Every structure is written in structure tokens, then in C-alpha cells.
Amino acid sequence: MIKEMICVACPLGCQLKVTLDENDAVTNVTGNTCKRGVEYAHTECTNPTRSLTTTVKVEGGRLPVIPVKSSAALPKGLLFESMSVINDTCIKAPVKIGDVVVKNILNSGIDILATAPIDVCN
């Protein structure tokens, strides 16, 4: 089977053709301009991951929510369940950039981190 995809590993956006065997293992990648395209194709076909960016509710802060991101890319299959956990989370102000908002989300080894400071509401 041949899968076609656009590589997002670099700004070039190469059109990749990925050949998969009967077990869905990658056997060949063409269309890539750099070696990152081959790595991207393997990851995307075998264990796709995504960075997660969203917001978390803040109690007692000058703003009602704070932007957060995952410390590393999460397996794509965990995104919706991760969002459910994050939507149920409320942290107390003050918060600093880099504070861990959710530690080891869904036992993935990946933390959810604050990406902006929030001061206490005066």
C-alpha cells in the first residue's frame, strides 16, 4: 500500500509517498528533500504524535485561564483523553512560566506546562 502525506518536519512541505507492507511497516519513503522526511514518515505511520497546546482554568488570577503546552509530543491516540483531564483541571494563581500544571498526564511521562505567568487578582 502507498500512503501520500505532506511532511511537516521542516518548512519545505515535501509531498511524501510512503510504501507500507502487509503489516503496515514502512518499507520505502520517496519525495523527501531532507532526511527528516524519512523520520517523519516512519513516526507518522507507526506512532503518530502531536504537541498539545490549550488553556487551563485559573482560580484567583487576574485572568480566568492560562495557556499551557505539553512538554513533549503526545501519542495522537491520547489527545482527546488528555483534553478531558486538562478541561477538569483548575490551578491557583500565581503561576510562573514552566510550572507543571498536570504532571505525567495519563501516565505518559509527559507534563503539561504553563507558558505564561498569571499574577494573583488584586
N, C-alpha and C positions, 0 to 999 in steps of 0.2 A: 504494500500500500504506500502511496506517496501523499504526504501532507504538505500543504503550502502554508507558509506563515511569513509575517514581516518580523524581522529581527529588531529588537529594541535595545540591544546591548550597547550600541553606540549611535550617534546621530545620523548615520548613513541610511538606516532603514532598509537594509537589503531584503530582497524577496528570496526566501529560502525554500528549497524543495528538500524534504526530509523523507528518506526511504525507511520504512519500518518492515521488519519481518513478521512472521505469523504470530510471534509472541509480543508484538509491539515494541521490540528492541530496535534502536536506531542502528541502521547498517550503513547509511551514507547521507551526507549533507552537501548540497550544492547551492550556489548563488551567493555565498558569503564572501565579503571582501576582506574580512579580518578573522583571526582565529576565535574571537569572542562569539562569532556567529555559530560556530560548531558547538561550543559550550552551551550557548543559549538554546539551541535546538535540542540537545540532549536533555537539558534540565526541563524544558517546556514539555517534552514528550514523555518523560519518565516521572518527574516530580515537580510540577509547576508550583512556583512560589510567587508571592506578591508582598510588597511593603504595604502596611496598613496605616493610613492617616485618617483621623477623625477628631471628635471632641469628646470631652468628659465633663459632666456637671461638677460645679464647684459650689460649696457651701461657705457663705461668709466672705466671698471675694468681691472685688469691685466689678467683675464680670460674671455672668452666670455659667460660662463654660470656658474650658481651656483646650487649646489644640494639643494633640498627642500623636505619637507615631510609634510603630514597632521598632525595637532595637535591631531587628534583622527581618528578612523576608520570612513570612509565614507560609506553610503549605496552603495552597489555594483552597483545599477542602475544609480548612479551619476558619476561613474568613467570616462566614455568617455566624457561626457559634461564638467566635471571638467578639464580634459586634454585639451579640446578645449580652455577653459578660460586661463589655465596656458600657453599654447602654444602662446597665443596672448599677454602675459604679458612680459614686459621688465622693469627691475628696474635699478636705477642708483647706481653706486658704490659711496662710500663704503657701504658694508653690513656686519653686525655682525651676529654671530650665534644667532638664536632665533628671529631675526627680522621678522615681519609679512610681507610676500610678497603679499599674497592675503587674505584680511580679509573676513571672513564669506562667503566662496565660495558657490555660488548658494543658498544663504540663508539657509545653512545647520547648521550654528552655529560653523563651523569648519574652522580654519585658515590654510593657507599654510605658513610654517615657513622655514627660511634659516637654513641649517645645517652645513654651513661652512662660514668662513669670506672671503670677497673679498675686497682687497685694490684698491684704485684708481690707474690707469695706469700712470706711470711717463714717 
